[in-house]
Amino acid sequence: MNKQYELATFAGGCFWCMVKPFDSLPGIIKVVSGYSGGTIENPSYEQVKKGDTGHYEVVQITFDPAVFPYQQLLDLYWPQTDPTDDGGQFFDRGPQYRTAIFYHNEAQKKLAEASKEQLEQSGKFSKPIVTQILPACPFYEAEDEHQHFYQKNPERYKQERQDSGRDAFIQEHWQK
């Protein structure tokens, strides 16, 4: 990897819904759907979907921090999620759909912790912020059919977002 690029790894529920907000922005080199945080090497979607591998569904973002700083990624990450839900995200339930920020270095850790603290202090939510901030661990790329799902299956993607309650939640809590 080019030395000027960095990685960011975010869990925000279904990875299908976490690619588009980051994709195609200046300084974002690529966004890959995958699995991280669990105990099984090279897990399949079917294994992770069962919820007993310890893996989260995640997106791993390769970015140029000179163009799109990590703080800007965090500022974009939070409003994609319900950071108060420790049982999953929207209609996707289970530990594989929880929220987490996986940091790749100490600078990312400090920024992630500070952004979480700022969100907690903002009073935006009455419940505690439960998004975990964890050290990055092995990342396993998801199967091809899960990569850039919003582009490959635009109608199903749109329906999934609507049916899940994600868009309604974002509208109500983040876009006021």
KAPE-V302365 format. One record per pair of residues at least 4 apart in sequence whose C-alpha atoms are under 8 Angstrom apart, sorted by the first residue. I is the first residue (numbers start at 0). GAP is how many residues later the second one is. Records with the same first field share a line. If there is no record, write none. Layout:
I = GAP / GAP
This chain:
0 = 4
3 = 60 / 61 / 62
4 = 57 / 58 / 59 / 60
5 = 56 / 57 / 58 / 59
6 = 53 / 54 / 55 / 56 / 97
7 = 52 / 53 / 54 / 55 / 62 / 94 / 95 / 96
8 = 49 / 50 / 51 / 52 / 92 / 93 / 94 / 127
9 = 48 / 49 / 50 / 67 / 89 / 90 / 91 / 92
10 = 4 / 45 / 46 / 47 / 48 / 86 / 87 / 88 / 89 / 90 / 91
11 = 6 / 45 / 46 / 65 / 68 / 69 / 77 / 85 / 86 / 87 / 88
12 = 4 / 5 / 44 / 45 / 68 / 75 / 76 / 77 / 79 / 83 / 84 / 85 / 86
13 = 4 / 43 / 44 / 75 / 78 / 83
14 = 4 / 18 / 19 / 42 / 43 / 44
15 = 17 / 130 / 131 / 132 / 133 / 134 / 141
16 = 4 / 133 / 140 / 144
17 = 4 / 40 / 41 / 62
18 = 4 / 12 / 13 / 14 / 40 / 129 / 131
19 = 4 / 128 / 130
20 = 55 / 59
21 = 6 / 9 / 39 / 51 / 54
22 = 5 / 7 / 8
23 = 4
25 = 41 / 42
26 = 36 / 37 / 38 / 39 / 40 / 41
27 = 33 / 34 / 35 / 36 / 40
28 = 32 / 33 / 34 / 35
29 = 31 / 32 / 33
30 = 28 / 29 / 30 / 31
31 = 27 / 28 / 29 / 109 / 110 / 115 / 116
32 = 24 / 25 / 26 / 27 / 108 / 109 / 113 / 114 / 115
33 = 23 / 24 / 25 / 26 / 105 / 106 / 107 / 108 / 109
34 = 8 / 13 / 20 / 21 / 22 / 23 / 24 / 104 / 105 / 106 / 107
35 = 19 / 20 / 21 / 22 / 101 / 102 / 103 / 104
36 = 17 / 18 / 19 / 99 / 100 / 101 / 102
37 = 15 / 16 / 17 / 18
38 = 14 / 15 / 16
39 = 13 / 14 / 15
40 = 99
41 = 98
42 = 4 / 5 / 97
43 = 4 / 98 / 99
44 = 4 / 97 / 98
45 = 4
46 = 4 / 5 / 6
47 = 4 / 5 / 6 / 7 / 8 / 9 / 48
48 = 47
50 = 4 / 43 / 44 / 45
51 = 43
53 = 41 / 42
54 = 40 / 41
55 = 39 / 40 / 41 / 42
56 = 39 / 40
59 = 79
62 = 5
63 = 4 / 5
64 = 4 / 5
67 = 4 / 5
68 = 4
69 = 4 / 38 / 41
70 = 4 / 40 / 41
71 = 4
72 = 4
73 = 4 / 38 / 41
74 = 4
75 = 4
76 = 4
77 = 4 / 5
78 = 91 / 95
79 = 86 / 90
80 = 8 / 18 / 85 / 89
81 = 7 / 8 / 87
82 = 16 / 46 / 47 / 48
83 = 41 / 43 / 44 / 45 / 46 / 47
84 = 4 / 13 / 44 / 45
85 = 9 / 12 / 13 / 44 / 45
86 = 6 / 7 / 8 / 10 / 11
87 = 4 / 5 / 6 / 7 / 8 / 9 / 10 / 11
88 = 4 / 8 / 9 / 10 / 77
89 = 74 / 75 / 76
90 = 73 / 74
91 = 5 / 72
92 = 4
93 = 4
97 = 33
98 = 31 / 32 / 33
99 = 31 / 32 / 33 / 34
100 = 11 / 30 / 31 / 32 / 33
101 = 31 / 32 / 33 / 34 / 35
102 = 5 / 6 / 9 / 30 / 31 / 32 / 33
103 = 4 / 5 / 31 / 32
104 = 4
105 = 4
106 = 4
107 = 4
108 = 4 / 24 / 26
109 = 4
110 = 4
111 = 4 / 21
112 = 4 / 20
113 = 4
114 = 4
115 = 4 / 13
116 = 4
117 = 4
118 = 4 / 5 / 10
119 = 4 / 5 / 8 / 9
123 = 49
124 = 4
141 = 4 / 5
142 = 4
144 = 4
147 = 4
148 = 4 / 5 / 8
149 = 4 / 7 / 8
152 = 4
153 = 4
154 = 4
155 = 4
156 = 4
157 = 4
158 = 4
159 = 4
160 = 4 / 5 / 6
161 = 4 / 5 / 6
164 = 4
165 = 4
166 = 4
167 = 4
168 = 4 / 5
169 = 4 / 5
170 = 4 / 5
171 = 4
